[in-house]
Amino acid sequence: MSTSTVNSTLLSINETAAFLSVSRWTIHRLCNAGILPKILIAGSPKILISDIEDYVSRQREAALRDVVRPPAASQETVKRSVGRPRKPTIKTFAATTNPSK
C-alpha cells in the first residue's frame, strides 16, 4: 500500500470534524464512547474514512426508522394536549435579610 493511499483513507480529528460539519470535541466524544473507532499512529488519533461512512450509514438508518415509525403517543400525552392549558407558575423568592445588623 502506498503512502498516498494510506493518507487518503485516514483522517485526523480536525479533518473528520470538518468532513462531518461538527466540532472536533464531538468527534472526540464519539471516539471515546466507542461509536466512531480511532487508531493511534505515533500518538496521533486517525479515523478511517470507511468507519466514518459506516457511522453516517448507521445514523441515516436510525433517522429513517424514526421517520417511518414515529413513536406512539401515550394516553397521558394525549390527555394533556387536549385539556385546558396550564397556568404558568410564578415563583417568588423572599429577600434575605441579616438580622444581626
C-alpha positions in Angstrom: 0.0 0.0 0.0 1.5 3.3 -1.0 1.7 6.4 1.3 -0.8 8.3 -0.7 -3.4 5.5 -0.3 -2.9 5.5 3.4 -3.1 9.3 3.7 -6.3 9.3 1.6 -8.0 6.7 3.8 -7.1 8.2 7.2 -8.3 11.5 8.5 -7.2 13.4 11.6 -9.7 14.5 14.2 -9.9 18.0 12.7 -10.3 16.7 9.2 -13.1 14.3 10.4 -14.8 17.2 12.2 -14.7 19.3 9.0 -15.9 16.4 6.9 -19.0 15.8 9.2 -19.5 19.6 9.9 -19.3 19.1 13.6 -16.8 20.3 16.3 -13.6 18.3 17.0 -14.9 17.8 20.5 -17.9 16.0 19.1 -15.5 13.7 17.3 -13.6 13.1 20.5 -16.8 12.2 22.3 -17.8 9.8 19.6 -14.4 8.1 19.6 -14.3 7.9 23.4 -17.7 6.4 23.5 -16.7 3.8 21.0 -19.2 4.9 18.4 -16.5 6.0 16.0 -13.4 3.9 16.0 -10.0 5.6 16.0 -6.5 4.3 15.6 -3.3 5.9 17.0 -0.4 6.5 14.7 2.6 7.8 16.5 0.3 9.0 19.3 -2.0 10.9 16.8 -5.6 9.7 16.5 -6.7 8.9 13.0 -10.0 7.7 11.7 -10.6 5.6 8.7 -12.9 7.0 6.0 -14.7 3.6 5.9 -15.5 3.9 9.6 -16.9 7.5 9.0 -19.0 6.1 6.2 -20.3 3.3 8.4 -21.2 5.8 11.1 -23.1 8.0 8.7 -24.9 5.0 7.3 -26.0 4.0 10.8 -27.2 7.5 11.6 -29.1 7.6 8.4 -30.8 4.2 9.0 -31.8 5.4 12.5 -33.2 8.6 11.1 -35.2 6.7 8.5 -36.6 4.3 11.1 -37.8 7.2 13.2 -39.5 8.8 10.2 -41.1 5.6 9.0 -42.3 4.6 12.5 -42.8 7.6 14.8 -43.2 6.6 18.5 -46.8 6.3 19.5 -48.2 8.9 21.9 -49.0 7.7 25.3 -52.5 8.3 26.8 -51.0 10.8 29.2 -49.6 12.9 26.4 -53.0 12.8 24.5 -54.9 13.9 27.6 -52.5 16.8 28.3 -52.7 18.0 24.7 -56.5 18.2 24.6 -57.0 19.6 28.1 -57.0 23.2 29.2 -53.7 25.0 29.0 -51.9 25.1 32.3 -51.4 28.4 34.0 -47.8 29.4 34.3 -46.4 29.2 37.8 -44.6 32.2 39.1 -42.1 31.6 41.8 -41.2 34.4 44.2 -38.2 34.5 46.4 -38.3 36.2 49.8 -35.5 38.7 50.2 -33.0 37.5 52.7 -32.0 39.9 55.5 -29.3 39.7 58.0 -31.0 40.0 61.4 -27.7 40.7 63.2 -27.2 44.1 61.6 
